[in-house]
């Protein structure tokens, strides 16, 4: 199982006086991504969030291009692009350019998002998120995998014959679909793409992470795709005391205070395909540090964290991407947490072997 670095740059207004300076957060994040390569992480995954509604990074492609110039081998991924907010051809161009400038290190991951506030500012119909997303993804597939010019005439996008420039260095630039629901997982599998899960959603919808992965693999195989990969994000911290464990869990609850306003609370006002988020909101609002489980956050001593990641590896997950700085953790403490993990836990996972698979 490969191990990557992940963040959502959470810094919402709900954090009040403890909010960080957004500009400094982005500069700190770049340092963390460069450090992730030094520590031996396989990849870095950074978000797309707008207006500080949740996170502070609006353009993962631009950010990752800067990281590419300062690194040599770490893979570079958005987690995830808000696909309905940008014309798919523009995204195809940008990530092909990232792949070229990084010498084939780009990964593309896209999702529909869940925050209506971002859609409203861009003047995009939140109720059409699913249709916009999958038509856009189909266009990106064609743009990267067609040998010649492409054109498109669809429900939401139409354009005449064009030739994409530049083209990706990788013959098959990896495409991941961020999937919370069974229909999204099914559609991703039918299209022959990889999938990235949020663990709490996978467990809520499928019962276990293993069931989610098996469902994805089965549908992929039914459609002729037998080598597709699943990734998942986890909040994590290696600690030495119960006090540190409790503080980490309090940071998790703080993170939830900023996440809840991004989700639709009233099922009657949400698009049918994301009404299950109302159930998630109910669960998040009632969370306590005692009710947090390893289905979303892995916190404990090195032995415990290693054991839990071994259990995750056994589900067949190809890569786990780890979120260290949630809930306002300082830049310096984030760097220390990353280093602690790589010294005490990473040696139990053969990253050199994982990198060649």
Secondary structure, DSSP 8 states (H G I E B T S, - for coil): -EEEEE------GGGGGG---HHHHHHHHHHHHHHHHHHT-SEEEE----TTSS-S-S-HHHHHHHHHHT-SS-EEEES-EEGGGS-HHHHHHHHHHHHHHTTS-EEEEEE--S-HHHHHHHT--GGGHHHHHHHHHHHHHHHHH-SS-EEEE-SS-EEEEE--SS--SSTT--EEEEE-SHHHHHHHHHHT-EEEEEHHHHHHHHSSHHHHHHHHHHHHHHTT--S--EEEEEEEEE-SSHHHHHHHHHHHHHHHHHHHTTS---GGGS-GGGTTHHHHHHHHHT--TTT--TTTEEEE-HHHHHHHHHHHHHTT-SEEEEE-SGGG--HHHHHHHHHHHHHHTGGGS-HHHHHT-
